[in-house]
């Protein structure tokens, strides 16, 4: 039954490819939605019928004397819940994609087929318990993701597809080196180079310091496609790889390297939040938001074992849902206004619901009381106040900056324009607009439900995961904030969100007399003053320096070869002679 659930999206992909030129794309979309939904239901009922954990695959890949590398697929409570979330988010994303396509569009079945294959590969990567198999899924997902961006036709002349492939494969190679190196080493402390290789692979996948350019490239695709590339893409595999390293090898990582990783996580959290403040496009803001959420996962995983058990699963769940909700809302805005520029959103568009969905997702992302994000931060703060209080400051600064960035965006989405200005050219979609909000509303309900009743996520998920993430460490029962504490925190949080929106409205009214159709973005003074953190996270200067070095090195080699008057064989003979002399010496 479970193999059917895992292979059903692949069978649907083959069917979608075969029917590409036969039926309209919307019918192929209905097939894809049905396949993903049935797979999710089969995985759900596998728990009560078969019982967890479920071993799906366990074969030897490499065996040299006592050195053994296994390829394993195993469903436990952690991967079971993540697999269900991946499939349901894919269902919502497929609905949003069909909505964004014209009613009679054809010949886009290949795009839907590639998306189904990509979701299947990510699903296998989530279930893979051994990192070696996850490496293969990582590399395949990188190639398919780049092809997806190119096939969509939305990025003509852009190098983003190539960057996504090269960056993804680079992360897979780094992770492969770290995993095989770890299997080869005897039991003992991990070398610092191995820890950094493993960590840099995860940081690259999640777009953290100094690799945010990778996730920025992924988020340059249309928002509805970004849903499958970021929350359901390699960034998720990067987060799982880092979580696995800290869960299985955490006690073998020295305190020095833990402190290094904590500093990188803090820089990433602040830098991605600053980058979000500087963004003027919703797609770019979505990419910064996703990386910011993953930076908090890194911070929780390395700070303390208790914090890892209490915070990492909830933060991962929250990052998946919030990023997906935002991507779906931004996709709806794009399809309605044909732009994601904050200054070019069409006036009087019916996008207020999208703004509400973004508000709920952002509230959970920055930890507003009443959401699951607040529960994770409250439980983490109880421990961090004693053991690592500076991390709380980083979380508060990061959340405040991220809330400021999204408040500016919401002010643009909810702006009021004169009634004489109306939106035209609305898309005739294959799916009614109400159908597109089923997924975001359901995900928003989960974020609020677990925030209001945190005891259920504690007893049903975190307690069973104790042995999976912390080994033999005793788990401390966390407290729940009182009603007065939550009300006070809600008032403070609303002030943080509402004041910038009101300020943006006042500035908009002041400039309305000069230009009725323009919306004014507040000065990015905060982002400019903290730009050093953003430059550390998105180190384009470093990549440009490396590229310049390669160019200069190539020019130097060309000059050396020209010493033989373009007779390259002369240079080859001279170099060979020198090599022979050195060997004789």
C-alpha positions, -999 to +999 in steps of 0.1 A: +000+000+000+028+024+009+047+017-023+016+025-042+013+058-023+049+066-032+047+056-068+013+070-076+026+105-084+052+090-107+025+070-126+004+102-128+035+120-142+038+094-170+001+098-178+003+136-178+032+135-202+014+111-225-018+132-225+000+165-230-012+172-266-045+153-262-065+170-235-065+205-219-040+212-192-067+217-166-078+181-170-042+169-165-041+191-134-072+174-120-054+141-125-023+153-107-044+167-078-062+134-074-030+114-074-013+135-048-044+136-026-048+098-028-011+093-019-015+115+012-046+096+023-028+062+019+001+074+040-023+087+067-042+054+070-009+034+070-003+045+106-035+030+122-035+000+099+001-011+098+016+009+126+048+030+127+077+027+122+075+011+087+106-002+069+102+002+032+138-004+020+170-015+036+197-027+012+235-027+012+250-003-014+287-005-004+304-032+017+341-033+020+351-056+049+335-038+079+326-007+060+289-008+050+267+019+034+229+012+035+201+027+014+171+029+036+136+042+033+118+042+067+086+059+079+086+069+115+064+095+133+087+124+121+089+115+084+053+103+084+040+137+094+064+155+070+054+133+041+017+141+047+025+178+048+045+176+016+017+159-003-011+182+009+010+213+002+016+198-033-021+194-037-027+231-028+001+242-050-013+222-080-047+238-074-031+272-074-011+264-105-042+253-124-059+285-113-031+306-127-033+291-162-059+302-188-090+280-191-083+266-226-045+263-223-029+232-238+006+217-241+016+224-205+012+188-194+049+183-195+053+210-168+028+193-145+045+159-151+079+174-141+063+189-110+049+154-101+083+138-105+099+166-084+074+161-056+080+123-057+118+128-055+114+152-025+091+127-009+117+099-012+143+123+002+122+130+032+116+093+039+153+084+034+168+076+068+203+073+055+218+105+041+234+086+011+200+080-004+190+116+004+221+127-016+208+110-047+174+126-043+190+159-037+210+157-070+180+145-090+158+173-075+184+199-085+184+188-121+146+185-123+142+219-106+164+236-132+145+220-160+112+231-144+123+267-143+133+265-180+102+246-192+079+271-175+091+298-200+089+324-172+126+332-171+138+337-207+175+346-209+179+342-171+207+321-156+186+312-126+179+276-139+216+270-144+225+284-110+198+262-094+213+231-110+249+239-103+242+250-067+220+220-060+246+196-073+274+213-054+254+208-022+248+172-030+285+166-036+294+183-003+269+162+016+281+130-001+317+137+010+306+143+045+284+112+048+309+088+033+337+104+054+316+099+085+309+062+077+346+056+072+357+072+105+359+052+137+337+061+166+348+094+181+347+131+178+340+145+144+368+164+126+360+201+121+364+198+083+337+171+083+313+192+104+318+222+081+314+201+049+281+187+062+270+221+075+279+240+044+259+216+023+229+223+045+235+260+045+238+261+007+205+242+004+187+265+027+202+297+013+219+308+045+252+325+050+269+329+025+247+311+000+214+330-002+219+337-039+209+300-044+175+304-028+172+339-044+175+322-078+149+296-069+125+323-057+129+343-090+105+318-106+068+325-105+055+323-069+033+293-076+063+274-091+085+286-062+062+267-039+076+234-054+112+247-055+116+262-020+093+247+007+090+215-013+125+215-027+161+212-019+159+237+011+137+211+028+163+184+022+190+207+035+171+213+067+165+176+072+202+168+065+213+193+092+187+180+117+199+144+110+235+154+117+226+171+150+203+142+160+227+114+152+261+131+155+254+160+178+272+146+209+303+141+187+304+178+176+327+198+198+316+229+216+338+251+194+321+240+162+287+244+179+296+280+187+307+286+151+274+272+138+255+292+163+272+324+151+265+315+115+228+309+124+225+343+141+241+361+112+218+343+088+187+351+109+195+388+111+209+390+075+179+374+059+155+396+079+174+427+067+173+414+032+135+410+035+132+447+046+152+457+015+130+437-009+106+455-032+092+424-050+070+398-034+090+369-049+123+382-034+106+388-001+093+352-002+129+339-007+143+359+022+114+348+044+120+311+037+157+313+045+150+333+077+127+305+089+154+279+082+180+299+101+159+296+132+159+258+128+197+258+127+198+280+157+175+257+177+193+226+166+228+237+177+220+257+208+208+229+232+194+193+230+162+202+249+157+232+226+162+209+196+134+185+207+110+213+217+117+237+189+130+220+157+099+199+148+075+228+154+097+253+136+101+230+106+063+224+105+057+262+108+083+270+081+067+245+057+032+259+062+039+296+064+062+296+033+036+276+014+007+299+024+027+330+014+037+314-020+001+305-027-011+340-018+017+357-038+008+334-067-028+346-066-017+382-065+006+376-095-021+360-116-045+389-107-021+418-113+005+403-137+032+416-114+048+411-080+063+446-077+049+464-047+047+496-067+029+480-097+000+461-081-032+469-099-056+493-081-087+479-064-079+443-070-098+416-051-066+405-033-076+413+003-080+376+011-044+370+000-033+397+024-052+380+052-035+347+044-001+364+044-009+381+077-017+347+094+015+331+079+037+360+090+021+360+125+032+324+129+066+330+114+075+358+138+058+342+168+027+362+174+007+347+204-021+324+193+000+307+166+022+276+166+053+298+160+048+315+194+045+282+212+079+271+198+096+303+208+080+303+243+092+268+250+127+275+236+130+307+256+124+289+289+157+270+283+177+296+264+172+323+291+195+302+313+218+286+288+221+310+258+202+342+263+219+360+234+201+338+210+168+351+222+179+386+213+188+374+178+153+358+174+136+390+186+156+412+163+150+388+134+113+386+140+109+423+143+126+430+111+107+403+093+074+417+106+085+452+094+092+439+059+059+422+056+040+451+071+052+473+042+041+446+017+007+443+034+003+481+032+008+479-005-016+449-009-044+465+012-040+501-002-072+520-012-073+538-045-100+560-061-130+541-073-126+555-108-095+533-111-104+497-117-085+465-126-090+451-161-080+419-179-087+394-152-078+359-160-105+334-170-093+305-149-099+267-150-107+267-112-130+290-093-112+315-071-128+300-040-112+266-048-077+282-046-082+292-010-090+257+004-053+249+010-042+282+025-072+284+048-066+248+060-029+255+066-037+287+084-061+268+105-034+244+115-011+272+125-037+287+147-051+255+161-018+242+174-010+277+187-043+278+207-040+242+219-003+235+222-008+205+245-019+183+216+013+189+196+032+183+227+016+149+237+010+136+202+042+145+184+070+160+206+070+134+233+072+104+209+100+122+190+121+125+221+141+093+214+143+102+177+160+136+182+176+136+217+186+100+225+185+093+262+182+130+273+153+136+297+127+159+282+115+188+304+078+194+304+073+230+291+049+255+305+020+273+287+018+311+290-011+326+309-040+344+293-028+378+305+007+372+292-007+362+258-030+393+257-001+416+265+022+400+239-006+402+213-010+440+220+027+445+216+029+424+184+000+442+169+017+475+176+048+463+157+027+453+127+000+481+127+022+512+132+042+507+100+010+500+080-006+532+093+026+551+085+026+537+050-010+547+045-003+583+057+027+586+034+006+572+005-022+598+011+004+625+012+017+615-022-016+608-038-021+643-050+011+641-070+005+607-086-028+589-081-016+556-094+016+553-074+023+537-041+053+549-021+076+524-005+090+537+028+127+545+028+149+514+034+170+531+060+170+501+083+182+477+056+209+501+045+222+506+081+224+468+086+234+460+050+266+443+062+246+414+075+227+411+042+260+411+023+273+383+045+243+362+038+241+369+001+278+371-007+276+380-044+308+400-040+325+367-030+312+349-061+322+378-083+357+378-068+361+341-075+348+345-110+373+374-116+401+352-102+393+324-126+392+349-155+426+363-145+440+328-141+428+318-175+443+349-191+477+342-174+477+307-188+469+320-223+498+345-220+521+316-210+511+295-240+516+325-263+553+325-253+556+297-279+541+319-306+508+301-303+526+267-307+510+251-278+528+218-284+561+237-276+547+247-242+536+211-236+570+197-244+587+223-221+563+215-193+567+178-198+605+181-198+604+201-165+582+174-150+606+146-160+636+166-145+617+171-112+609+134-110+646+124-116+657+148-089 
